[in-house]
């Protein structure tokens, strides 16, 4: 197989005789269909969930005619100022994998799984990796970890199970199975009823793992209550409330959160930007950037923090026009006007 004859990662995998699944791992974990991934890597479509000016993907591939082995690549591709994949970088990655693997992608498991050192591979954090493994196993109809049953038992009777026996992967597996679980409603009810009896470590892990599933209404209500009732903002609850669709309920909760002085923190703002950009209507977007400007000033970041959040949000395709409209709006607050003036001044330097 020659790199000259291969024009995309998708084409490489097809020529190698594999089937593959792609997951966007940028701002949340989202299955991406083959055509959408092809369009993104070819620069024909914007990366929908950019992070740090890159598109982040987990690619699972296998050749069912050769073996039962599944291989995984974690690949990040740089984006240009418009949010499109940089073609030269994608082609460079192609050169690397073709030179390293040739046609052996389905024949040599060690080579296929372990690419040479390159600037495009990444290692997901522990939480994201557990979520990815759970989602892939569910998609491929593979059995989840046996310990997921221990999580189910702990949720129903926390006094009878040692939570320290529960791994992060087992919690991720359980959460991923919950939307289609035969006993979903009874398990959700048990979780809501017993949540005060769980260890803080387990409860926070459980809430974090919920960020990529459709959240049951009762759990959503619980997370919102924990978000607003804690003296300190619960980042785990904030992450767990993440959803792919706009939600008036979550939008309202975030609006109230940003009015809270306890939310004037970089970590809280970072989770809102990363996990809740779908909720940023005009009012909430302005409120968010105002808080970013206030924190920037309080912590003496000299505009760098505000600039970072602005640059991050403006690269999201769904938000770009909205953010730029706010930038040029004569109706913005004095706080935002001052922050944008500093942004322009820094750009001119």
C-alpha positions in Angstrom: 0.0 0.0 0.0 1.5 3.3 -1.0 0.8 6.6 0.7 0.5 8.2 -2.7 -2.6 6.1 -3.4 -4.2 6.8 -0.1 -6.0 10.1 0.4 -7.6 9.8 3.8 -7.5 7.9 7.1 -10.9 6.5 6.1 -9.6 5.2 2.8 -6.6 3.6 4.5 -8.8 1.7 6.9 -11.1 0.5 4.0 -8.1 -0.5 1.8 -6.8 -2.5 4.8 -10.0 -4.5 4.8 -11.2 -3.2 8.2 -14.5 -2.1 9.6 -14.3 0.9 11.9 -16.1 3.1 14.3 -15.1 6.7 15.0 -15.8 8.7 18.2 -15.4 12.4 18.5 -13.5 13.0 21.8 -13.2 16.7 21.7 -15.7 18.3 24.1 -17.7 15.2 24.8 -17.7 11.6 23.7 -19.9 11.3 20.5 -20.2 8.5 17.9 -19.4 9.9 14.5 -20.6 8.2 11.3 -18.1 7.3 8.6 -19.2 10.0 6.1 -19.1 12.7 8.7 -15.6 11.7 9.7 -14.5 11.6 6.1 -15.9 15.1 5.5 -14.2 16.4 8.6 -10.8 14.9 7.9 -11.0 16.1 4.2 -11.7 19.7 5.4 -15.2 19.6 3.8 -16.9 20.0 7.2 -16.1 21.8 10.4 -15.0 19.7 13.4 -18.1 20.0 15.6 -16.4 19.7 19.0 -13.0 21.3 18.7 -10.7 21.6 21.7 -7.4 23.4 21.9 -7.5 24.0 18.2 -7.6 20.3 17.4 -10.2 17.7 16.5 -9.9 14.7 18.7 -10.9 11.2 17.7 -10.9 7.6 18.9 -10.9 5.1 16.1 -11.8 1.5 16.7 -11.1 -0.9 13.8 -11.0 -4.6 13.1 -11.0 -7.2 10.3 -13.6 -9.8 11.2 -12.3 -12.1 8.5 -8.8 -12.1 10.0 -9.3 -12.1 13.7 -11.5 -11.1 16.6 -8.9 -8.5 17.7 -10.0 -4.8 17.9 -7.5 -2.0 17.6 -7.7 1.6 18.8 -6.0 4.8 17.6 -6.5 8.1 19.5 -5.8 10.8 17.0 -5.8 14.6 17.3 -5.7 16.7 14.1 -4.8 20.4 14.1 -7.4 22.9 12.9 -7.0 26.1 11.0 -8.5 29.4 12.0 -11.8 28.5 10.3 -12.1 25.2 12.3 -11.2 22.9 9.4 -8.6 20.1 9.6 -5.2 21.1 8.3 -4.7 18.9 5.3 -0.9 18.9 5.5 -1.1 17.5 9.1 -3.7 14.8 8.2 -1.5 13.8 5.2 1.6 13.7 7.4 -0.2 11.3 9.8 -1.2 9.2 6.8 2.4 9.0 5.7 3.4 7.8 9.2 0.8 5.0 9.4 1.3 3.8 5.8 5.1 3.7 6.3 4.8 1.9 9.6 2.0 -0.5 8.7 1.8 -1.0 5.0 -0.9 -3.6 4.6 -0.3 -5.2 7.9 -2.9 -3.3 9.9 -5.1 -6.4 10.3 -2.2 -8.9 10.3 0.2 -7.6 13.0 -1.6 -6.7 16.2 1.4 -5.1 17.8 2.1 -2.8 14.9 -1.6 -1.9 14.4 -2.1 -1.0 18.1 1.2 0.8 18.7 2.0 3.5 16.2 5.4 5.1 16.0 5.8 8.3 18.1 4.1 11.1 16.3 2.6 14.5 17.1 -1.0 13.3 16.4 -1.5 10.5 18.8 -2.7 11.2 22.3 -3.5 9.3 25.5 -7.0 10.1 27.0 -7.4 10.9 30.6 -8.5 8.1 32.9 -12.1 9.2 33.1 -12.5 9.7 29.3 -10.8 6.4 28.6 -13.2 4.5 30.9 -16.1 6.2 29.2 -14.7 5.4 25.7 -14.2 1.7 26.6 -17.7 1.4 27.9 -19.3 3.1 24.9 -17.2 1.0 22.5 -18.1 -2.3 24.3 -21.8 -1.3 24.2 -21.7 -0.4 20.5 -19.9 -3.7 19.6 -22.3 -5.8 21.8 -19.4 -6.9 23.9 -19.9 -7.9 27.6 -19.3 -5.1 30.1 -17.1 -5.7 33.1 -18.5 -8.1 35.7 -17.9 -5.5 38.3 -20.7 -3.4 36.8 -23.0 -5.7 38.6 -21.3 -4.7 41.9 -22.1 -1.1 41.0 -25.7 -2.1 40.6 -25.7 -3.8 43.9 -24.0 -0.8 45.7 -26.6 1.6 44.2 -29.4 -0.5 45.6 -27.8 -1.4 49.0 -24.8 0.8 49.7 -24.5 -0.5 53.3 -23.9 -4.1 52.0 -21.2 -3.4 49.4 -17.7 -2.1 49.8 -17.5 0.9 47.4 -13.7 0.6 47.3 -14.0 -2.6 45.3 -15.7 -0.6 42.5 -13.3 0.5 39.7 -13.8 3.5 37.6 -14.3 1.3 34.6 -17.1 -0.6 36.3 -18.9 2.6 37.1 -18.5 3.7 33.4 -19.8 0.4 32.2 -22.8 0.6 34.5 -23.7 4.2 33.5 -23.3 3.4 29.8 -25.8 0.5 30.2 -28.3 2.4 32.3 -30.3 4.1 29.5 -31.3 0.6 28.1 -31.2 -1.3 31.4 -34.2 -3.5 32.0 -34.4 -2.1 35.6 -33.6 1.5 34.6 -36.4 3.2 36.5 -35.9 1.2 39.7 -32.2 1.7 39.7 -32.6 5.5 39.1 -35.1 5.6 42.0 -32.7 3.7 44.2 -29.8 6.1 43.2 -31.9 9.2 44.0 -33.1 7.7 47.3 -29.7 6.5 48.5 -27.4 9.2 47.1 -26.8 10.6 50.6 -25.4 7.2 51.7 -22.8 6.8 49.0 -19.2 7.7 49.4 -18.3 11.1 48.0 -15.7 9.4 45.7 -18.3 7.1 44.2 -21.0 9.7 43.9 -18.7 12.1 42.1 -17.4 9.4 39.8 -21.0 8.4 39.0 -22.1 11.9 38.2 -19.0 12.5 36.0 -19.6 9.3 34.0 -23.2 10.5 33.3 -22.0 13.3 31.0 -22.2 11.3 27.8 -25.6 9.6 28.4 -29.2 10.8 28.1 -29.9 11.6 31.8 -33.1 10.4 33.5 -35.2 13.3 34.6 -35.0 12.3 38.3 -31.2 12.2 38.1 -31.1 15.6 36.3 -33.2 17.1 39.1 -30.8 15.6 41.7 -27.7 16.9 39.9 -29.2 20.4 39.7 -30.1 20.3 43.4 -26.5 19.3 44.3 -25.1 21.9 42.0 -27.0 24.7 43.7 -27.2 23.5 47.3 -23.5 22.7 48.0 -21.5 25.5 49.6 -18.9 24.8 47.0 -19.9 24.2 43.4 -20.0 20.5 42.5 -17.9 20.1 39.3 -19.0 16.5 39.1 -22.7 17.5 39.0 -21.9 20.2 36.5 -20.3 17.7 34.2 -23.0 15.1 34.7 -25.6 17.6 33.4 -23.9 17.8 30.0 -26.3 17.2 27.1 -26.0 17.3 23.3 -29.3 19.3 23.0 -30.4 22.6 24.3 -32.4 22.2 27.6 -34.4 25.1 29.1 -34.0 23.4 32.5 -30.2 23.2 32.3 -29.9 26.6 30.8 -31.8 28.0 33.8 -29.6 26.1 36.2 -26.5 27.5 34.6 -27.9 31.0 34.6 -28.5 30.8 38.3 -25.0 29.2 38.8 -23.2 32.0 37.1 -24.9 34.5 39.5 -23.2 32.7 42.4 -19.9 34.2 43.6 -18.8 30.6 44.2 -18.9 30.0 40.5 -16.4 32.8 39.8 -13.6 30.2 39.3 -11.6 29.1 36.3 -12.5 25.4 36.8 -16.2 26.1 36.9 -16.1 28.3 33.8 -13.9 25.7 32.0 -16.5 23.0 32.6 -19.3 25.3 31.4 -17.4 26.1 28.2 -16.4 22.5 27.5 -19.5 20.6 28.4 -22.4 23.2 28.2 -21.8 25.2 25.0 -25.1 23.9 23.7 -26.8 25.9 26.4 -25.2 29.2 25.6 -28.0 31.2 24.2 -27.4 35.0 23.7 -28.1 35.8 27.4 -26.1 33.0 28.9 -23.2 33.5 26.5 -23.0 37.2 27.6 -23.2 36.2 31.3 -20.5 33.6 30.8 -18.1 35.9 29.2 -18.8 38.6 31.8 -17.8 36.1 34.5 -14.7 35.2 32.5 -13.8 38.9 32.4 -14.4 39.3 36.1 -12.3 36.3 37.0 -9.6 37.4 34.6 -9.4 40.8 36.4 -9.6 39.3 39.9 -6.8 36.9 39.3 -4.7 39.3 37.3 -4.5 37.3 34.1 -4.2 40.6 32.2 -6.7 39.5 29.5 -5.2 36.1 28.8 -8.0 34.1 30.6 -10.8 36.0 28.8 -9.0 35.8 25.5 -8.6 32.0 26.0 -12.3 31.5 26.6 -13.2 33.8 23.7 -10.9 31.9 21.3 -12.2 28.6 22.5 -15.9 29.4 22.0 -15.5 31.2 18.7 -14.0 28.1 17.2 -17.1 26.0 17.9 -19.1 26.0 14.6 -22.5 26.4 16.4 -21.3 29.4 18.4 -19.0 31.3 16.0 -21.6 33.7 14.6 -23.2 34.2 18.0 -19.9 35.0 19.6 -18.8 37.4 16.8 -22.2 39.1 17.0 -21.8 39.7 20.7 -18.3 41.0 20.0 -19.6 43.7 17.7 -22.8 44.4 19.6 -23.3 48.0 20.9 -25.6 46.6 23.6 -22.9 44.7 25.6 -22.1 45.6 29.2 -19.3 47.8 30.3 -17.5 44.7 31.6 -17.6 43.1 28.2 -16.8 46.3 26.4 -13.6 46.7 28.5 -12.7 43.0 28.0 -13.1 43.2 24.3 -11.1 46.4 24.1 -8.3 44.7 25.8 -8.6 41.8 23.4 -8.4 44.1 20.4 -5.4 45.9 21.9 -3.5 42.6 22.5 -4.3 41.5 18.9 -2.8 44.7 17.5 0.5 44.2 19.4 
